[in-house]
Amino acid sequence: MNRTPLLDLAGQHRWIRVEIQEAMRRVLDSGRYILGPEVKALEEEVAAFSGTRHGIGVANGTDALLLTLDAWGIGPGDEVITSPFTFFATAEVISRLGARPVFIDIDPETYLLDVEQLEQKYTPRTRAILPVHLFGQPADMDEVTAFAKDYGLKVLEDAAQAIGAEYKGRKVGSFGDAASYSFFPTKNLGGYGDGGMVITDDEELAKKLRSLRVHGRGSQSKYHHIALGYNSRLDELQAAALRVKLRYLEAWNEARRVKAEIYDQSLADLPIVIPTVPADRKHIYHLYIIQTRRRQELMKHLRDQGIDTAAYYPVPLHLQEVYRDLGYREGDLPVAEEVSRRAMALPLGPELDEVAQDGVVAAIRDFFLG
Ligand SMILES: *Cc1c(COP(=O)(O)O)cnc(C)c1O
């Protein structure tokens, strides 16, 4: 039986193998392996792609968030408002700095921060808002940035899942004070290992981040330090490979959109929730998410036919064991909790072929209609 994976990374590699090998060879022969010309070129290319002035390559997407919040001086006593329905790293970085994540509930159809609740959760300790462009769909950036402006808050966009997505005709990552990308292999622009980047228009922030990622180094020399920093560098091999992949990103995102539309049309009559995309947004379908009350059964039915799926995300962040002392209880964020019980991802990627996708659709239809 042919297996249909959630995402076929080896298949993606086959398309570009020769170009990747050439790029890797260039780096291997160069003798520069960390923070060299490939990283610098990638930073410029990703910033230009995103419509921002600066790109700062770091070791991973988590560090892109962490170093930015740190550069803003966020720490003990501060609060950062974010979503309870996202990958753990989004909130982890807030806690890691000694600040407190404050969760607000999500919209039940788009899974994005419910911006109506910002007002309720704001306190004088609030320093920043960390909206997540979840599953490849842009958050409500006009409302977020307007609120932040009124209250003097920073905005950090978690764009780990949404490179190339658009809000009102503009790419995500260019709305907040800064944004983070992850180049984890499964992301829409994924490397062959870990990688991440901060993008921003803020020159001063860019400068701070370039220092923080190399142990808070000053401009005087390698061995003069002006801050307590990190070892969080992007390497040349990843950057060279990512530069190749960046050239395909728009086409790959478009291929995802086409396949998402096929799912939309083929599943619309079933008793499930399919993605909702407001008219002013371009979703790039990092994941194609459906909701069903029968998630476990459906996942088993598909697995028995060789089709991989995954629950996204099974535990909302406010109910994570490690966050017990934040004082949230079940029922506090009912939408995120319900969605956590129902949401699952179907196989999707630029390499998903028609036969495999037809198989997924047929198996789901068979499950509900028999
Ligand atoms: C992947 C991801 C991150 C973390 O990125 P890493 O590169 O894995 O550190 C952060 N936030 C979200 C929403 C993600 O999906």
The ligand as an ORCA input file, in Angstrom:
! r2SCAN-3c Opt
* xyz 0 1
  C       7.806     26.160     14.281
  C       7.241     27.235     15.111
  C       8.018     27.982     16.012
  C       9.426     27.621     16.374
  O      10.305     27.493     15.327
  P      11.598     26.551     15.494
  O      12.385     26.873     14.270
  O      11.111     25.146     15.516
  O      12.290     26.950     16.728
  C       7.434     29.042     16.667
  N       6.151     29.352     16.478
  C       5.356     28.643     15.647
  C       3.933     29.058     15.470
  C       5.871     27.555     14.943
  O       5.066     26.862     14.138
*
